[in-house]
Amino acid sequence: MIWVHNINPVILHIYKNIAIRWYPLAYILGFIAAFIWIHYLIKNNYLDLNKKELDDFIFYLFLGVLLGGRIFYMIFYQFELLLKKPFELFMVWHGGMSFHGGFIGILFFTYLFSKKYNKNLWKLYGSLAVVAPVGLFFGRIANFINGELWGKPTNGEWGIIFPEAGPLPRHPSQLYEAFLEGLILFIILFIIFKSTRKLKYLGPYFGMGYSTFRIIVELFREPDRQLGYLILKPITMGQILSLIMFLFSVYIFYIIRKKEGF
């Protein structure tokens, strides 16, 4: 029996158009997880941050995710709309955030934080690598609840009908991403951290792991309507950006290893 998606994206209506939605709640849960994890690293002497620095670091991360994710999305996925309506960039309630953009935003604002407080940049990046999949997990579950970013049509019994996508059952690609980019990647990185007790390599490991899983899931995910496929039919914007991310992560891994004399 094929299930028809009918989950309400609104948790609670407060007043008129004011409501609590699953999607922003996913971001809040991600930042709470980041705060708890980084606090654990500080308590166990993996990171050297005082309370004020921790609060500032979380704020920098918030700016990185929000600004990077939104700007990147509008440039790479909604550029024509951005040219017609520049102020659409600030209308985040209309939806549209890019993970790759949020990733770049976090890299940039973490760099600024490290310079301001004279902290080890690679350890800061590594501290985020383990908890990032947790945020991804919540975010992809929220995508599924919203009935967005659905997959390609499938004959499998696990197919789900997303009414906005048409009458055909589709891959629940949001759940595939939650499983691979979220749960599995978290387990892999956590095991690496527990076995090595080193933070600085976790950033590149995350980049390589995420980009690999994203490229795989894109094979089952419907491309963005406004872009479609790029170059050849199987190639999407998400795969191209993920490939760049993978190569960049390999390069950073090489740089860190070289500094240690390997």
C-alpha positions as CSV (number, residue, x, y, z in Angstrom):
1,M,0.0,0.0,0.0
2,I,1.5,3.3,-1.1
3,W,1.4,6.1,1.5
4,V,0.3,9.6,0.5
5,H,2.3,12.3,2.3
6,N,0.1,14.5,4.3
7,I,2.1,15.7,7.3
8,N,1.4,19.2,8.5
9,P,4.6,21.3,8.4
10,V,3.1,23.5,11.2
11,I,3.5,22.2,14.8
12,L,1.3,24.9,16.4
13,H,-0.6,27.9,15.3
14,I,-0.1,30.8,17.7
15,Y,-1.9,33.8,16.2
16,K,-3.0,34.4,12.6
17,N,0.1,33.8,10.4
18,I,2.4,33.3,13.4
19,A,3.2,29.6,13.9
20,I,5.8,27.2,15.1
21,R,7.1,25.0,12.2
22,W,9.2,21.9,12.0
23,Y,11.8,23.4,9.8
24,P,13.1,26.2,12.0
25,L,12.8,23.7,15.0
26,A,15.3,21.5,13.2
27,Y,17.8,24.3,13.1
28,I,17.3,25.1,16.8
29,L,17.8,21.4,17.7
30,G,21.0,21.4,15.6
31,F,22.4,24.4,17.4
32,I,21.5,22.9,20.8
33,A,23.3,19.7,19.8
34,A,26.3,21.8,18.7
35,F,26.3,23.7,22.1
36,I,26.1,20.4,24.1
37,W,28.9,18.7,22.0
38,I,31.3,21.7,22.1
39,H,30.7,22.0,25.9
40,Y,31.6,18.4,26.2
41,L,34.9,18.9,24.3
42,I,35.7,21.9,26.5
43,K,35.0,20.0,29.7
44,N,37.3,17.2,28.6
45,N,40.1,19.5,27.5
46,Y,39.8,18.9,23.7
47,L,39.0,22.6,23.2
48,D,40.1,25.7,25.0
49,L,37.1,28.1,25.2
50,N,35.7,30.0,28.1
51,K,32.0,30.6,28.5
52,K,32.0,33.9,26.7
53,E,34.0,32.4,23.8
54,L,31.6,29.5,23.6
55,D,28.6,31.8,23.4
56,D,30.3,33.9,20.7
57,F,31.3,30.8,18.8
58,I,27.7,29.6,18.6
59,F,26.6,33.0,17.4
60,Y,29.3,33.0,14.7
61,L,28.0,29.5,13.6
62,F,24.5,30.9,13.5
63,L,25.6,33.7,11.2
64,G,27.5,31.3,9.0
65,V,24.6,28.9,8.5
66,L,22.0,31.6,8.0
67,L,24.0,34.0,5.7
68,G,26.0,31.3,3.8
69,G,23.0,29.0,3.3
70,R,20.6,31.8,2.1
71,I,23.1,33.7,-0.1
72,F,24.4,30.5,-1.7
73,Y,20.9,29.2,-2.4
74,M,19.8,32.4,-4.1
75,I,22.9,32.6,-6.2
76,F,23.1,29.0,-7.4
77,Y,19.5,27.9,-7.3
78,Q,17.4,31.1,-7.7
79,F,19.6,33.5,-9.5
80,E,17.0,34.8,-11.9
81,L,14.6,35.5,-9.0
82,L,17.4,37.2,-7.2
83,L,18.0,39.5,-10.2
84,K,14.2,40.3,-10.5
85,K,13.6,40.7,-6.8
86,P,16.8,41.4,-4.9
87,F,15.0,41.7,-1.5
88,E,14.0,38.0,-1.9
89,L,17.4,37.3,-0.4
90,F,16.2,38.5,3.0
91,M,12.8,36.7,2.9
92,V,14.0,33.5,4.5
93,W,10.5,32.6,5.5
94,H,9.8,31.8,1.8
95,G,12.2,28.8,2.2
96,G,15.4,28.0,0.4
97,M,18.7,27.2,2.2
98,S,21.8,25.6,0.7
99,F,23.8,23.1,2.8
100,H,26.9,23.8,0.7
101,G,26.4,27.6,1.3
102,G,25.9,27.0,5.1
103,F,29.1,24.9,5.0
104,I,31.1,27.7,3.4
105,G,29.5,30.2,5.8
106,I,30.6,28.2,8.8
107,L,34.1,27.8,7.4
108,F,34.4,31.6,7.0
109,F,32.9,32.6,10.3
110,T,34.8,30.0,12.2
111,Y,38.0,31.4,10.6
112,L,37.0,34.9,11.8
113,F,36.4,33.5,15.3
114,S,39.7,31.8,15.4
115,K,41.5,35.0,14.4
116,K,39.6,37.1,16.9
117,Y,40.3,34.8,19.8
118,N,43.6,33.2,18.6
119,K,42.3,29.6,18.6
120,N,43.4,26.6,16.7
121,L,41.4,26.7,13.5
122,W,41.6,23.0,12.6
123,K,40.4,21.9,16.1
124,L,37.5,24.2,15.7
125,Y,36.6,22.8,12.4
126,G,37.0,19.3,13.8
127,S,34.7,20.0,16.7
128,L,31.9,20.9,14.3
129,A,32.5,17.9,12.1
130,V,31.0,15.3,14.5
131,V,27.9,17.3,15.3
132,A,27.2,18.6,11.8
133,P,25.5,15.3,10.8
134,V,23.2,15.7,13.8
135,G,22.0,19.0,12.3
136,L,21.8,17.4,8.9
137,F,19.6,14.6,10.3
138,F,17.1,17.0,11.8
139,G,17.1,19.2,8.7
140,R,16.4,16.3,6.3
141,I,13.6,15.0,8.6
142,A,12.2,18.5,8.4
143,N,12.5,18.4,4.6
144,F,10.5,15.2,4.6
145,I,7.8,16.6,6.9
146,N,7.5,19.7,4.6
147,G,7.1,17.4,1.7
148,E,9.9,19.0,-0.3
149,L,13.1,17.9,-2.0
150,W,11.4,14.6,-3.0
151,G,13.0,11.8,-4.9
152,K,12.5,10.4,-8.4
153,P,9.6,8.1,-9.2
154,T,10.0,4.5,-8.0
155,N,8.2,1.2,-8.3
156,G,9.4,0.1,-4.9
157,E,7.0,-0.6,-2.1
158,W,8.7,2.1,0.0
159,G,7.6,4.8,-2.5
160,I,5.7,7.7,-1.2
161,I,3.2,10.0,-3.1
162,F,4.0,13.6,-2.6
163,P,0.9,15.4,-3.8
164,E,2.8,18.5,-5.0
165,A,5.0,16.3,-7.2
166,G,2.2,14.5,-8.9
167,P,0.5,11.1,-8.6
168,L,3.5,8.8,-8.9
169,P,5.2,7.2,-5.9
170,R,8.7,8.6,-5.3
171,H,11.8,7.8,-3.4
172,P,11.8,9.4,0.1
173,S,15.2,10.8,-0.7
174,Q,15.0,13.1,2.3
175,L,15.0,10.0,4.5
176,Y,17.9,8.5,2.6
177,E,19.9,11.7,3.3
178,A,18.9,11.7,6.9
179,F,20.1,8.1,7.2
180,L,23.4,8.5,5.2
181,E,24.4,12.1,5.8
182,G,23.0,12.2,9.3
183,L,23.0,8.9,11.2
184,I,25.7,6.9,9.4
185,L,28.1,9.8,8.9
186,F,27.8,10.7,12.6
187,I,28.6,7.1,13.7
188,I,31.6,7.0,11.4
189,L,33.0,10.3,12.6
190,F,32.3,9.6,16.3
191,I,34.1,6.2,16.0
192,I,37.1,8.0,14.4
193,F,37.2,10.6,17.1
194,K,36.9,8.0,19.9
195,S,39.7,5.9,18.4
196,T,42.1,8.8,17.6
197,R,41.2,11.5,20.1
198,K,42.1,14.0,17.5
199,L,39.9,16.8,16.3
200,K,41.9,18.4,13.4
201,Y,41.4,15.6,10.9
202,L,37.6,15.3,11.4
203,G,36.8,18.4,9.2
204,P,38.3,16.8,6.1
205,Y,36.8,13.4,6.9
206,F,33.3,15.1,7.2
207,G,33.7,16.9,3.9
208,M,34.7,13.7,2.1
209,G,32.0,11.6,3.8
210,Y,29.2,14.1,3.3
211,S,30.0,14.8,-0.4
212,T,30.2,11.1,-1.1
213,F,26.8,10.3,0.4
214,R,25.3,13.4,-1.2
215,I,26.5,12.4,-4.7
216,I,24.9,8.9,-4.2
217,V,21.6,10.2,-2.9
218,E,21.3,12.7,-5.8
219,L,20.9,9.7,-8.0
220,F,17.5,9.1,-6.4
221,R,16.6,12.7,-5.8
222,E,14.6,14.9,-8.2
223,P,16.8,17.8,-9.4
224,D,15.6,21.3,-8.5
225,R,12.9,22.4,-10.9
226,Q,14.4,25.7,-11.8
227,L,17.8,24.1,-12.7
228,G,17.1,20.5,-13.9
229,Y,20.1,18.5,-14.9
230,L,23.4,20.1,-15.7
231,I,25.8,19.0,-18.5
232,L,24.4,15.4,-18.8
233,K,21.2,14.0,-17.5
234,P,22.5,12.3,-14.3
235,I,24.5,15.4,-13.3
236,T,22.9,17.8,-10.9
237,M,24.1,21.0,-9.2
238,G,24.2,19.2,-5.9
239,Q,26.6,16.6,-7.3
240,I,28.9,19.2,-8.8
241,L,29.1,21.2,-5.6
242,S,29.7,18.0,-3.7
243,L,32.5,16.9,-6.0
244,I,34.2,20.3,-5.4
245,M,33.6,19.9,-1.7
246,F,35.2,16.4,-1.8
247,L,38.3,17.6,-3.7
248,F,38.7,20.6,-1.3
249,S,38.5,18.2,1.7
250,V,41.1,16.0,0.3
251,Y,43.4,19.0,-0.3
252,I,42.8,20.2,3.3
253,F,43.6,16.7,4.6
254,Y,46.9,16.8,2.6
255,I,47.8,20.2,4.0
256,I,47.2,19.1,7.6
257,R,49.2,15.9,7.1
258,K,52.1,17.9,5.4
259,K,52.3,20.3,8.4
260,E,52.8,17.3,10.7
261,G,55.7,16.0,8.5
262,F,54.0,13.0,6.9
